[in-house]
């Protein structure tokens, strides 16, 4: 599976929009005995969304937990909360103009970028946007 920055940004936006201190859950239909928000992934691929939520946890952008796993993959994941780094990344990525500039730069330079470089690029574009040198 290739990392999908658009999907990661979408997940972070969804997580930020939920309030109340309850986890956000994506599951394959299994029931969990806790109060939570169910993330509506619509037509998105369940396995891809789960893996990308786990990537957010790996990167330290969110506190996540895998709720179950079979040999076929995850049966559910939960986002407990965004971390400070997750909020910072999302603040830099939230502006559509800045995001599009960053993604265009990535495509022009080779179509692949690490989280660290993307964060720096977004930060640089955000500084330009606000007139900070």
Secondary structure, 3 states (H helix, E strand, C coil): CCCCHHHHHHHHHHHHHCCCCCEEEEECCCCCCCCEEECCCCCCCHHHHHHHHHHHHHCCCEEEEEEEEECCEEEEEEEEEECHHHHHHHHHHCCHHHHHHHHHHHHHHCCCCCHHHHHHHHHHHHHHHCCCC
